[in-house]
Amino acid sequence: MSDTATTTPMQRATLRLGQIRVNENNVRQDLSLDEKFLKSIAANGVKVPVVVLPLGEDTYELKMGHRRYFASLATKETKQEQDAIEVPAYVLDPSLREAGEDFIDQLIENDDAFRRGLTELEQADALFGAVGAGMKQARVAELTGRSRKEVSQAVKTAKTVGERTRAALTETGTYDLDLEVLGVLGEFDDDPAAVDRLLEAHSKGRFEFQVQWERDDRTERLAREKVRPQLQAAGVRLAEDSDTLPPTAEQLAELDGPDGEPMSAEAHTGCPGHVATWAENPQEPGELDYYCTDPDRFGHRPPPEDTPETDGEGEDEGDEQPTDAAEAKASEPSREYVKAGNKAFRAAEKARQAWLKDLIGRKTAPKPLAAFITEQLLSCPKPVAQWSGDVGRHNLIKELTGYTTLADRAKSATPAKLTLLNFAVLAATFEKRMGEVRTWRTDRTARSAVYELSEIRSDARTWLAFLAEIGYPLSSVEQAIVDDEPYQEDEPDADDADGQADEDTEDGASAEDSEDAS
């Protein structure tokens, strides 16, 4: 059934598809009838009217809406059913059309410069609005051609991304973020500074690293909030910034206790120099290191013996070692800088292994993978030689592949998947080699503390440079390793650690000012 066109420029009508003829001059070659679009048409029908021109005898030529037309046809199987489908239409007045206008209309209707789809966040807002108005998520999924999981994720994202984060997106002109990224921003909606850092990292291609860093940072801050009152209740002094400790301070692990074993925190509690600070390389959030502010003064070791005189023979003129303890101390990097570098290194490790897990889970392997695997097996560098049979390496392979037994999976794997599984074995050996947290450090103190640190860094450069070649976005700490340069980015100021570096202690004196810190 149809409405007859009048002399007005355009009239709204309802037409059957059987009345509509396709325009032979339509320039569109690819209709792009994707599954989501077809599902939407099947569930909703055509919502946006097509545009037609009368041909006479109750027949019309289609001018705009070819994708909607053919998607509607796809919802029915027989021609009789297809012809009976009704769609809304605008009917043009032929007398007001000029030669060539069909082609101009097609350009105007479909040119990307004139059309703007909704952003992911705007789509999420629309889905959230539908659910908020009372529509069930299952029905929303049915009407929009989305899965229930997609609708649920979109609704959650729209709910968590607040006004401050939306303002930040508007200010930076960032509208092309997908739901996964937007969901992370919603996770930190209560922390505008974190959102700003995440947006900046996204613009630099380092989003995954920054996400891990922010999550680790938040977990650490929450853990510290619980530890502080516990220390206060126990009467233990806390140095928020370990660089405020006096130069004489030494970690209890370096001191001998009454039993000749390393000094424990419990055994040292009664010492006037007892002080806690946040751990340099925490294994758990909120972990502490304990120090004595002056071991010599408080009797934790005997007076140093007189240094025997030497005639200078056998000394290496080119030796770069410090000449005394004071010089050695001065050459060490600050404790807070080391903490920041360790934190960045561990965040990068988690983000990198998540990226590797995603890569290894794919069906096809990047082209450079096969050559890299062959080269490493033929040259057999230290990571491959040392860790190929290690138990820890086997556990890491399970994490990276998701398979308990690789041998069983290999029996049914495609050639491409076999390449990825072989790569997983090598990945585990290199990641195991980089398990030493001081890999990022170039200072003399770290080199003297870790056997073959320079060789570990060399293997790490090989590994990270290859990952960058196949698309892994290096974090700043990883880039410093590849460049064989000291890590410089975000080195904390002395007054910027955890926001409390210069806070006074409870009695009004800093840990550095008081020799009798307790």
Secondary structure as UniProt FT lines:
FT   STRAND          10..16
FT   HELIX           17..19
FT   STRAND          20..21
FT   TURN            24..25
FT   HELIX           35..44
FT   STRAND          50..56
FT   TURN            57..58
FT   STRAND          59..64
FT   HELIX           66..73
FT   TURN            74..75
FT   HELIX           79..84
FT   STRAND          86..92
FT   HELIX           94..96
FT   TURN            99..100
FT   HELIX           101..110
FT   TURN            112..114
FT   HELIX           120..132
FT   TURN            133..134
FT   HELIX           137..144
FT   HELIX           148..160
FT   HELIX           163..172
FT   HELIX           179..187
FT   TURN            188..190
FT   HELIX           192..203
FT   TURN            204..205
FT   HELIX           207..234
FT   STRAND          237..239
FT   HELIX           242..244
FT   TURN            247..248
FT   STRAND          250..251
FT   HELIX           252..254
FT   TURN            258..259
FT   HELIX           265..268
FT   TURN            269..270
FT   TURN            272..273
FT   STRAND          274..278
FT   TURN            285..286
FT   STRAND          288..292
FT   TURN            295..299
FT   TURN            313..314
FT   TURN            317..318
FT   HELIX           325..331
FT   HELIX           335..360
FT   HELIX           368..379
FT   HELIX           382..387
FT   TURN            388..389
FT   HELIX           391..401
FT   HELIX           406..411
FT   HELIX           415..433
FT   TURN            434..435
FT   HELIX           437..440
FT   HELIX           444..449
FT   TURN            451..452
FT   HELIX           453..469
FT   TURN            470..471
FT   HELIX           476..483
FT   TURN            489..490
FT   TURN            494..495
FT   HELIX           497..499
FT   TURN            501..502
FT   TURN            506..507
FT   TURN            511..513
FT   TURN            515..516
//
